Amino acid sequence: IYHLAETGDVTRITNTPGNGESWEPAPMLDGSILFTSDRDGKREVHHLAAEGEVVQITNTPGDGESWGPSSTPDGDILFTSDRDGKREVHHLAAEGEVVQITNTPGDGESWGPSSTPNGDILFTSDRNGKREIYHLTGTGNVTRITNTPGNSESWDPVLTPDGVIFLTSNRGGKREVHHLTAEGEIVQITNTPGNSESWSPTQ
């Protein structure tokens, strides 16, 4: 994982031992970083403190893995895990308790959580046959917020601190980053030249 400063300077901030790798950085409010790493043989969520100390914070049982972390406004952690056989969104409290918070019907799965300022959650799910973005309230109500035409899909939602939703979609034939307005309109904001693509926006 690397850090790009406003000055353009690039600094490597992880040094994963052996053949392990580190990816999916997600900032926390205190300036520390959550990320995914397979440094011990399988994907787990790790925490990088400002002082450089790395701590593994998930310990997925069996052959399951945990990845794709993001933080909530109160400092808890959301992540994806297949610990029970398929991908579902989980919540890790400061006390260390892990709770599965999506229960996708049928063969569908749910993953890629991003928290809203009021504690609700945006995530991706294929519960209706293809990838779309959903909204989960604190009371457990799930609402689909994208309806991508044809065989195209939408995924990877991220909410900025000022309430703007960005996402990845291939509705124009290839992956590009889009903006979902408060009125529900989806606007493409990248236009990658040639056969190249753009995806996975972050804060």
C-alpha positions in Angstrom: 0.0 0.0 0.0 1.3 3.5 -0.9 0.5 7.0 0.1 0.2 9.8 -2.4 0.7 13.2 -0.9 -0.8 16.5 -2.3 2.8 17.4 -3.3 2.9 14.3 -5.5 5.3 12.4 -3.3 4.6 8.7 -3.1 5.6 6.7 0.0 5.2 3.0 0.6 3.4 2.4 4.0 3.3 -1.4 4.1 6.1 -3.9 3.8 4.4 -7.3 3.7 6.8 -10.1 4.6 7.5 -13.1 2.3 5.2 -13.6 -0.6 2.2 -11.9 1.2 0.5 -8.9 -0.2 -1.5 -6.0 1.2 -4.3 -4.1 -0.5 -7.8 -2.4 0.0 -6.7 0.5 2.3 -9.5 2.3 4.1 -8.8 5.3 6.4 -10.2 5.6 9.9 -11.2 8.8 11.6 -8.1 8.8 13.8 -5.8 8.7 10.7 -4.9 5.0 11.0 -5.6 2.6 8.2 -7.6 -0.6 7.8 -6.5 -3.0 5.0 -6.6 -6.5 3.7 -3.5 -8.8 3.7 -2.7 -12.4 3.1 0.6 -12.3 5.0 -0.3 -15.3 7.1 -1.7 -17.4 4.2 -5.2 -16.2 3.8 -7.1 -12.9 3.6 -7.7 -11.2 6.9 -8.4 -7.6 7.9 -5.4 -5.7 9.5 -4.9 -2.3 11.2 -2.0 0.0 10.5 -1.5 2.5 13.3 0.1 5.9 12.7 3.3 4.6 14.4 3.6 1.9 11.8 2.4 -1.1 13.9 0.4 -3.7 12.0 -2.2 -5.8 13.9 -4.4 -8.5 12.5 -7.9 -7.8 13.7 -9.9 -10.6 12.2 -9.3 -14.3 12.7 -11.6 -16.1 10.4 -12.4 -19.7 11.5 -11.7 -22.7 9.2 -11.1 -22.0 5.5 -13.1 -18.7 5.6 -11.5 -15.4 4.9 -12.3 -11.7 5.7 -11.5 -8.7 3.5 -12.7 -5.3 2.2 -12.8 -3.3 5.5 -14.4 0.1 6.0 -15.0 2.1 9.2 -18.2 3.4 10.7 -18.7 6.9 12.2 -18.4 5.5 15.7 -15.1 3.7 14.9 -16.4 0.1 14.5 -15.4 -1.9 11.4 -17.4 -3.4 8.5 -16.0 -6.1 6.3 -16.9 -9.0 4.0 -16.4 -12.6 5.1 -17.3 -16.0 3.7 -16.9 -17.7 7.2 -20.2 -19.4 6.8 -19.8 -20.5 3.2 -20.8 -17.4 1.2 -20.0 -13.7 1.2 -21.9 -11.6 3.7 -21.3 -8.3 5.3 -20.1 -8.4 9.0 -19.7 -5.9 11.8 -16.7 -5.9 14.2 -17.3 -3.9 17.4 -14.6 -2.3 19.5 -15.0 -5.1 22.0 -14.1 -7.7 19.4 -17.6 -9.2 18.7 -18.3 -10.1 15.1 -21.9 -10.0 13.9 -23.2 -11.0 10.5 -25.5 -8.1 9.4 -26.7 -9.3 6.0 -28.5 -12.6 5.3 -28.8 -12.8 1.6 -31.6 -15.1 0.4 -31.0 -18.1 -1.9 -27.7 -18.4 -3.6 -27.1 -14.6 -3.5 -24.2 -12.9 -1.7 -23.6 -9.5 -0.2 -20.2 -7.7 0.0 -18.3 -4.4 -0.1 -19.9 -2.4 2.7 -19.6 1.4 3.1 -21.0 3.2 6.1 -23.2 6.4 5.9 -22.8 9.3 8.4 -25.9 8.1 10.3 -24.7 4.5 10.5 -26.6 3.0 7.7 -24.8 0.8 5.2 -24.4 0.7 1.4 -23.3 -2.6 -0.1 -23.2 -4.7 -3.3 -25.4 -7.8 -3.7 -26.4 -10.2 -6.5 -29.6 -11.3 -4.6 -31.7 -10.6 -7.7 -29.4 -12.2 -10.2 -26.8 -9.5 -10.9 -24.8 -7.0 -9.0 -26.7 -3.9 -7.7 -26.2 -1.5 -4.8 -28.4 -1.8 -1.8 -29.0 0.3 1.3 -29.4 -1.3 4.8 -30.9 0.8 7.6 -30.2 0.5 11.3 -33.6 -1.3 11.7 -32.6 -3.9 9.1 -34.6 -2.7 6.1 -32.9 -3.4 2.8 -33.6 -1.3 -0.3 -32.1 -1.5 -3.8 -30.9 1.9 -4.9 -29.6 1.1 -8.4 -31.5 -0.5 -11.2 -28.9 -1.0 -13.9 -30.4 -1.5 -17.4 -30.0 -4.7 -19.4 -27.3 -7.1 -18.4 -25.1 -4.3 -17.0 -24.3 -4.1 -13.3 -23.4 -1.6 -10.5 -21.1 -2.3 -7.6 -18.4 -0.9 -5.2 -20.4 1.9 -3.5 -18.5 4.4 -1.5 -19.9 7.4 0.4 -17.8 10.5 0.8 -17.9 12.6 4.0 -20.2 15.1 2.3 -22.8 12.5 1.4 -21.9 11.8 -2.3 -22.2 8.3 -3.5 -19.7 7.0 -6.1 -19.9 3.5 -7.6 -18.5 1.3 -10.4 -20.8 0.4 -13.3 -20.4 -1.2 -16.8 -23.7 0.3 -18.1 -21.8 1.9 -20.9 -20.1 -1.3 -22.0 -17.0 -1.2 -19.8 -16.2 -0.4 -16.2 -16.3 3.3 -15.3 -16.8 5.3 -12.1 -20.2 6.9 -11.7 -21.9 9.3 -9.3 -25.3 8.7 -7.8 -27.1 11.9 -7.2 -29.6 12.6 -4.3 -32.4 12.5 -6.9 -31.3 9.0 -8.0 -29.7 10.0 -11.3 -26.5 8.1 -12.2 -23.8 10.2 -13.9 -20.6 8.8 -15.5 -17.6 10.7 -14.2 -14.7 8.9 -15.8 -14.2 8.3 -19.5 -11.3 6.0 -19.8 -9.7 6.1 -23.3 -9.4 3.0 -25.6 -10.1 -0.4 -24.1 -8.9 0.7 -20.6 -11.3 0.8 -17.7 -11.8 2.6 -14.3 -13.3 1.1 -11.2 -13.3 0.9 -7.4 -13.6 4.5 -6.2 -12.6 5.3 -2.7 -12.8 8.3 -0.4 
